[in-house]
Amino acid sequence: MHNIVSLFTTYLPYFVLVLTLLVFVHEFGHYWVGRRFGIHAEVFSIGFGPELLGWTDRNGTRWKISAIPLGGYVKFLGDTDPASATHDGQATLSADQRRKAFFTQPLYARAAVVLGGPAANLVFAILLLTGVFYAAGEPYSPAIVAVQEDGPAAKAGLKTGDDILRVNGKRVDRFEDIQDAQFLYLARPMSVEYRRGAKQYTTEITPQYCERTDKYNNTMRYGELGMDQMIRPVVGGFVANSPAEAAGLKVGDVLIDIDGQPVDHFTHIPELIGDRAGQPVSITYDRGGHRHTTTVVPEADKVTDCTGKTKTIGRLRIRPAGVTEFRQHDILGAMVAGTRHVWSMTQMFYTSMAQIVTAARPVDELGGPIRIAKAAGEASYGGWVGILQLVIALSVVLGVFNLLPVPMLDGGHLAMYLYEAVRGRPLGVKAQELGLRIGFALVIGMALVATFNDIKLILRQFSL
């Protein structure tokens, strides 16, 4: 019950705050471009339904906050609905009003206004990332890997220390690029180019489909490659009640061997003690250039593997030292890096959406307001950094989602404008009405599926 209360008392305020900001950015993009073309905006609303608070500016635009904080709209002169999807061509407008109406504008102007909303979200995300990368640097983890014994990568011929260059023909610049590939390709074979010493090789890895649940009860699906980031076996910290800390290990100690077997990298530790839960092991470590030995009894921990089997393994309850590097950029370099990251997120979104449509990825990954609220609440635990990361991610999602060629969305309008540009005349009224009905059905269908998934999430939370 506590989780349900937290969902509405802790998560909801962050959800409303984040959504309001992103909706404002999106709708301001439409408004700003419209104003550049001299189009009059009658209403700029954050939310739907009854007006809670509002004012009218000197240009005659009604700015308001409405009761239902699940979106927003800009209604331009001459439109019969807030989405500017239809207009009243028979409306009595003066010559001056017709010049300022949306539906009388040339095709390129209407297309620019529609594109302004998604573009604003993407530009907003790029600007935020530019500021972060300029001030703090771009996080960077080398793509040198530690290969797990008997894992998919080992079976494909990779070895610890290999430097991954490309995955499925896409350049790998950071280890995070490999993680993205694991998310996108699930269990499909993927080509991998890598460097070992001075030579380059190419192989094919068939990932193992894996499904896990994190501490927030979110389901994660990915293709397990059987390779981790190459991390030195340096103690970076301890989990509460760590048996390693109780045995005398300290932050900064370098593990050398466990029961006489060399510790080559941090992720090698579970392989050496996995079957030693509750049994004493001898650990040799380096501290300040001097070797020491201690005895640790690994703590038993139950884990579920990719096949769904539960087993007990041993844990030292230690964390690795930080391995993430930061590339410093001037303002132009930070903007290039920010644009590259937004492009990568855009590719991931469209690929995952295509996988859902083709049933390659389960539809239960679609989430609605509750899941977004939950994500906002979880991000709040990471402080301003966590919230900023969520704002950037959701801004990209809001922008690229609206570009889908579905009537009712901005991408649907652009598709109709493309038809008009090619054929030299607008799509027929009946065809537009049919398209809007289909688009409405698709959007409502996605909303219903997302809501159903949210309800399942609440029920899972309630059972915890």
N, C-alpha and C positions, 0 to 999 in steps of 0.2 A: 504493500500500500504506500509505503514511503516513496518508492520510485514513481508512482503515479502522481503523488502530490508534488514531487520535485519537477516532474515534467511540466506542470502548469504554473508553479511558483518560481522556479529557478530558470528553466529553459525558455518559457514563453516571453518574458521581457526581452531577452537577447534576440529571439526570433523576430519579434515586432520591430526592434531597433534595426537589425540587419536588413530585413525585408523592406522596411520603409526607406532606408537609404538607397538600396539598389533600385527600387521602383522609381524613386525620385530621379536618379541618374538616368534610367531608361526613358522615362517620359520627358525629361528635360531635353534629351537628345532629339526626340520628335519635335518638341516645342521650339528649340533653338534653331534647328534647320528650317522649320516652317516660317519662323520670323525672318530668317535671312531672305526668304522668297516673298515676303510681304503678306503671308497668309495670316488671317486673324484667328487666334485661338479663343474660343468662347469660354471653355472650362479647362482647368488643369487640376485634376483630382488625385489625391493619394488615398486609395481605398475606394470601395463601392458603397452604395446604399445612401441612407440619410446623411446629410451634412452635419458634422459636429462643430466645425470651426472653419471660417472662411472670410475672405475679403476680396474686393474688386480693385484691380490696379488701374492706373490712368489710361491704359490701352483698352480697358473694357473686358479684361480676362478675369474670370472668377477663379481664384486660387482657393482650394478647400481641402480639408481633411474629412474623410467620410468614415462611416461606422465600421465597415468590414475591411480590415487591413490585409487583404489578400491580393493586392494588385493596385492598379491605377489606370488613368487614361488622360489623353488630351483630346478634347472635342473641338474640331475646327469648324469654322463658319460654313453652313450649308449641309453639314452631315446630319443624318437622321439617327445615328447611333454613336456611342462613345468611341468605338473602334475605327471610325472613318471607313467602315466597310461599305456602306451604302450612303447615297445622298438623295436629297429631294430636288430633282431637276426641275420640278414645277414650282418650287418655292419662289415667292415674290421677293426678289432682291434688286436693290438699286444697282446701277452700273458700277458704282464704287464698291459696293458689297460683293458683286460678282468678281471683281478684280482680286478681292481678298479671300474668296472662297477656295476651299481645298480642291473641289472637283473641277474647277475651271482652269487649274494650273496645267502647264505642259507636262508631258509624261515624265521627263527627266526630273522635274521639280517634285512631283508626287512620289517618284521612286526614291529620291534623296531624303524626303521627309520620313518615309517608312523605314529606310535604312538607318536613319539617324538614331533610333532607339537602341537597336542591337550594337551599333557602332559605338555609342556612348558607353555601354557596359564594357565592351572590349578595351576601349581607350582608357577607361577608368581603371581597369585591372592592370593595364600596361603602366600607367602613371604610378600606381601604388607600388608595383614591383620595381619600377625604375628608382623610386625613392628609397626603397628597402635596399636594393643592390648598391646604390650609390653611397648610402650611409653606412651599411654594415657589410657589404660585399655579397657576392653570389655564392650560396652554399654549393660545395663541390666535393664529391666523393670519388676517388679514382676507381676505374672499372677493372681493377685487378681482383681476381676472385680466389676464394678458397673453395675447393671442390669437395663435396661430401662423398664418403665412401659408398659405392654401389648406387649412387643417385643417377638420374638421367644424364647429367653432364659428364660424370665419370664414365658411363657406358658409351658416351659419344666420343670419348678420347681426351677430354679436357683434363688438365691437372692444376693443382694449386699453384698460383703464381702467374697463370695465364692472364693476358691483358685482352679483354673483349673489345673488338673494334666495330663490329656491325652485327645487328640482329635483324634477320629478314631484309637485308639490304639497307636498313636504316642505320645511320651512323650512331655509335654509342659514345657519348662524350663524358657521361658520369655513370656511376653505379645505379643511380636512380632511373636511368634509361632502361636498364635491364629489368628493374622492378616494374616499370610501366609495361614492358613486353610480357612479363609474367601475367599481368592483369588482363591484357588485351587478347592474348593468343590462347589462353586456357590450355587445352590438351592437344592443340594442333602442332604438328612438326614445324620447327623453325630452323632456318639456316643461321649458322653462327660463324663469323670470321674472328679469329683471335691471333695474337702474337705471342710466341714463346721464344724468348731470347731474340735473335735477329731474324727469325723466320716467321712467316705468316701461314696460317692454315685455315681451312674451311671444313666444317662438319655440320651435321644435322642433329638437333636434339628434339626428342619427343617428350614434352613436359608431362608430368603426372598431375591429373586433375585433383585439385585440393579445395576443400571447403572447411573453413574454420570460423569460430565465433570469438570475437574479441571481448574485452572486459565490459564493454557497454552493451553486449548482446547483439552487436551488428554482425551479420554473416558476410564473410569475405570469401570470394571465389577467385582462384588464380591457377596458373599452371606452374607447379613446383619444378624448378630446373635442377635442383640439387647443387646449387652453388651460392655461396654467401660472399659478402664483402670481405676482402682480406684485411684482417684487423690483428695487430700485434697483441699477444697475450698479456696485456698490462691491466692491472686492476684499476678501474676508474671509479668504482664505488660499490656499495653493498646494499642489498635488499634487507629489509628488517629481519632480525633473527638469523642472520647469515652464519652458517657453520664455519665458513672460511674466515670471517672476521673474528669469530669466537676462538679460532685456532691461532690467531695472531697475525694474519695477513693484514696489510695496510694499503691504502691507496698509493699507487705508484710502483708497487711490487710487480716484477716481471716473472711470470711462471715459466720455469725451464723444463721440468718434467713431472709426470705423475706416475708413481710406481715404476720409475725407470724409463717410461716411454716419453720421448720428446714432445713438447707442446709447440707445434709449428705455428699455430694461429689461434685466435680466441675461439672461433667456432669449432676447433678441434677438441675443446674441453669436453663437450657433451659426449663425443664419441669415446673418450677415454674413461669417463665415469658413469656413463648412462646405465650400465648394469651393476653399479656398485652402490646403489642406494642402501643406506644403513650400515655399510661396511667401511672400515677405516682405510684411507688411502694416504700414501706418502707423497707430499708435494715439495719439490725443490724450487726455490725462487730466488731471484736476485733483488737485493735492496742496497742501493748506493754502491754497487760494485762488489758486494760481498754475498756469497751464497749461504742460504739458510734452508733448513728442512723442518717441516712441521707435519703433523698428522691431522687430517680432516675426515669427518664422517659425513658424506654427502646426504643431504636431506631428500627424502622420498617425495616425488611429485608425480601426479597422474596427468598424462597428456593423451590427446587423441590424434592419431596420425591421419594422413590423407585418405586412408581406406575406411576410416571410421572406427578403427580398433583402439581401445584404451589400454595403455600400459603404464607401468611405474618406472620412472627413471631417477637417477641421482642428480642433484643440483648443488652447486657451491654457493648459489645466491650472490654472485658478483656481477657487476656491470663493467663493460669495457670502457677504456679511456676514449675520449672523443677523437674521432678520426675524420670528421668533416672539416675540409679546408674551406677557405673563403677567398674567392677571386675578387680583387679590388678593381673597380671600374671608374673611368671618368663618366660624366653625365651621358655622353653619347653611347659609350659601351654599356652602361647600365640600361639604357633604353633598348638597345639591341638585344641584350640578355632578357629583359622583361618581355619583349615581343616574341622571342624564341620560346619562352616558357608558356605564354598565352597560346601560341600556335600549337604547342605540344598538348596542352589541355584540350584545345578544340578538336584535335585529331582523336584524342582518347574518347571524348564525348560522342562524336559521330560514329566511331567504330563500335563503341559499346551499345549505342542505340540501334545500329544496324544488326548487331548480334541479338538484341532482344527481339527485334522485328522478325528475324529469321529463325528464332527459337534456339540460337546457338548459346544464348545466355538466359537464365531464368528471368521471367517477368517480375518476380518478387523483388528485384533490385530497384524497381521504380518506387520512389518515395514521395510523399506529399508533405503538407505543412507540419505534421507531427514529427516526421523524421528530420525535416529541416530544423525545427525547433530543438530537437534533441541534439543535432549536430552543433547548433549554436550554443547550447548549454555546455556541451562537452568542450567546445573551443574556449569557452570562458574560463575553464580551469587552467588553460595555458596562458592566461593573462591577455594583454593586448596583442601579443604576437599570435596567439591562437586565434583570436577574433579577427585579426587582420588577414590571416591565411584563409579563414572561412569566407570573409568578404570578397577576397580576390577570386577564390574558387567559384562562389555562387554568382559573382558578377559575370564571369566567363560563361557559366552554365546558362544564366538568364539570357545573355546575348546570343549564344549559338542555338539555344532551344528555339528562340523566336525566329531564327532564320530557316527553320525547317519548312519545306514547301507545303505547308498544311493551311488551307483556308481558315480564317480566324486568327492566324498568327501573321507576323510581319512577312515571313517568308512566303506565305500564301498570296499576299498582296503583290509581292515582287514577282511571283510566278505569273500572275494575271497581267502585270505590266509588261513582262517579257513577251507574253502572247500578243499583247497589243502592239508592241514594237515590231514583232515579226510579221503579223498579219496586217498591220496598218489600221486596225480598228479594235475597239474594246471587245472583250468577251461578251457574248449575248447576256441579256438580263436573266433569262431563265437558267442559263449555264452558271452564271454567278450565284444565283440563289441556290441551285443544286450544290455547287461547290461549298457554299457557306454552310449548308445543312450537313454535308459530309464532314467538313472540317469541324463543325460544332460537335457532331457525333464522335469524331476521333478524339477531340480534346476532352469531352466529357468522359469518354471511355477510359482515356489515360488517367483522368482525375479519379474515376471510380476505382480503377485498379490500384492507384497510389494510395487512396483512402483505405481500401481493403487491406493493403500491406501495412498501413499505419495502425489499423485496428489490431492486426495480428501482433504488431510490435507492442502495443499497449497490453494485450493479453499476456504476452511473454513477460513483460515488465511486472505485471500484476502477480504472476506466478512465482517471481523471484523472492 
